[in-house]
């Protein structure tokens, strides 16, 4: 089992260390492979006034310290080939997994550039894609060391996402890669607050239980010690104090996936 967890965007070394320390403690108790995640730049914002993060250089400096202090693996999203080149040349030892954001999941040049590195590549499935469309994404990943596909909800009208568990079942059956459930972005309401996205974190644990029972064994959770005052995605981020119970639910309800077809 694998859990990717951390704040939406990196805010400070002190804060990220606090979150990573607690997440690692909980995952270690259950023998779960833990990856710390945070973004150096949230380029996809609802409004020009949306806070984006502390930048690539500062974040990678702190990632090195987090890896040194806790011995955890790290994940961050990349938005351009240019950023990827900087990361590979100057900060390669700070990151273990490159993540392709959902809105960029069809960007051929970016995907192929990420897959040409010696890193794992996690590709968020776009909210606008059908499960069978993932085959087109994977066709661009032949050179990859390892690829994960992350489900993060599907558009259901305006400002609303739903999780299609039949679609997750299809991907588990069809693709020979790890399928990850991003339970926190799946409860997001994109642009739902007008100048920012809304969401409802109360649904996160239920989605995790359901996905675990279906046979999902990889989870992505954004967590924060004060989500109501987080600079981005606060409404759908899990409170750090609820992380342990959520993980216990995942472990309790986990059931090996078996095809129904």
Secondary structure, 3 states (H helix, E strand, C coil): CEEEEECCECCCHHHHHHHHHHHHHHHHHCCCEEEEECECCCCCCCCCCCCCCCCHHHHHHHHHHHHHHHCCEEEEEECCHHHHHHHHHHCHHHCCEEEECHHHCCCHHHHHHHHCCCCEEEEECCCCCCHHHHHHHHCCCCCCCEEEEEECCEECCCCCEECCHHHHHHHHHHCCCEEEEECCHHHEECCCCCCCCEECHHHHHHHHHHHHHHCCCEEEEEEECCHHHCCCCHHHCEEHHHHHHHHHHHHHHCCCCCCCC
